[in-house]
């Protein structure tokens, strides 16, 4: 799996994790953060690995997160959960020091803390920067000026060729 595909899979996994509703796949699904082709490849990869599910097999337009991997923090962790079928990888190990500091002579000094699942973090994915020629200055100013100059140059050359060939016969 390429690094770009891993990044796209992680982005799609985090979007599914943050969304309460099934995600509708269209060209604006990920708002230009990843390309359409890469998002489709990532979707196919995640569906094959059973990380995201298709609620209706006939309609492949909507996908939702597999409930078995809802506790995973990343795409790789979700992949491991599916492979090993472990329902939760975040069960803390027993720590005797913590137990002793929270209890005084066998009685609870403080009420036990509720075990809460951590809320999904916002994805910390750094996608590749835009190419220099796709930045807004070039798209809206420089390329328009270059296109106009090229159009003027082509029309001048065509005018010169026309006048030399047809209007000034030798």
N, C-alpha and C positions, 0 to 999 in steps of 0.2 A: 504494500500500500504506500503510495507516494505521500510526502509530507503535506501537499496541498489537499489531497483527499482526506487525510487525517484531520486537518484543520477544518475542512468543510463538514466532516462527520461530527466533530466536536461542536461546531456552531449549530448545526441542525439539532443535535442532542440537547444542547442547552436551551434552544428555542422551544423544543417540545416540553422540556422540563418546566420552563417558566409559563407556558401556556396552559390554561385550564381547558380550553376547547381544542378539538382536533384542528390541525393546521391544514389550510387549503393551499394546494400547490398550484401556483400560477407564476407568471414571470416576475411579479412584484412580491413574491413570498418572503424573500430575504433582503428586500430593499437595496439591491445592488451590492451587498457585501460579498457575495460569491456569484460566479457566473451561472447561467442557467444549466449549461452542460455539466458543470462540476456539482451543482446541487442535485441534479438527476442521478449522477453516479453515486453520490453520497446517500441519496434516498434508497437506491437499489441495494447498496451495501448494508445499510441499517435494517432494511426489510429482510434481507437474506440472513442477517445475524440475529433476527428476531428482537431487535432493540426497539424499533417502532413497528406498529401494527397497522394494517389496513382494515378499518372497521367493516367495510363492505368490499368484498373481493371484486365485485363488478365495477365499483367506482374507485379507481386508483387516484382520485383527486384529493382525498382527505387521508391524513395519517394521524395517529396518536401514539403516545409513549406507552410502552409495555409496562404494566403496573409492577412487574417483578423487579424492574430496574429503577424504580422511582427514587430509591434511596442512594443511588450512585451519584458521585460528584463529577465524574468525567465519563467520556465515551469508552475509554479503555477499561475503567472499572465496571461499567455496565456490560462490556463484552465478557469480562471475567465472571461476572455474576451469571450471565446466561450460560457460559460454558460449564461452570461447576454447579449451577442451580443452587447456590447459596442465597437464601433470602435477604440477608443483611450482613454486609462486611464491616459495619461500624459498631459491632458490639465491643465495648471496652473490656480489656483484660482485667482480671482482678489485681488490684494493687493494695498490698497489705498496709503500706504507709498511709494511703488515703483513708483506708478503713479505720485505722487507729486514730488518726487526727479528727475524724468525724464522730468518734464515739468516746465517751468518758465512762469508764468502769462498766462497760456493757450496756449502758443506756445511751440513747441517742442524744447528743449534745445539740445538734441542729436537725431540723426536719430533713428527711431525705430529699434531694433535689430531683425534680421530675426529669426523666430522660426524654429530651426533645430531639427530634431529628433536625439537623441543621438545615436552614433554608438554603435553597440553591443560590450559589454565588452568581453574580453576573459574569458572563464569559470573559476571560482575560486573554482573548485570542488576538494576536497581532497579524492582521492580513497584510499582504504585500502592498507597498505604497503604489499609488497610481504612477503609470509611466509619465515621463515629463511631457510628452506630446498630447496627453489626455487631460492635462490640468486645465482649469477653466479659462485662464488667460489665452492659452493656445487655441482652445476650442472656439471661443467667442470673439477673439480679436486677431491673433496672429494668422490663423489659418484662413480667415476671411480676407485679410489684406493680401496674403500670398495667393489666394485663389483669384482675387480681382486682378492682381498684377499679372498672373499667368494668363488670364483671359484677355487682358489688354495686349500682352506680348503676342499671343497666338493670333489675335485679330490683325495686328500690325503686320505680322509675317504673311498672313493670308492676303492682305491688301497689297503688300509689296510684290508678292508672287503674281497676283492678278494683273497689276499694272505692268509688270515686266513682260508677262506672257501675252497679254491680249491688247493692251492699250499702246504699247511701244513696240510694234513689230519692226524687226530689223531686216 
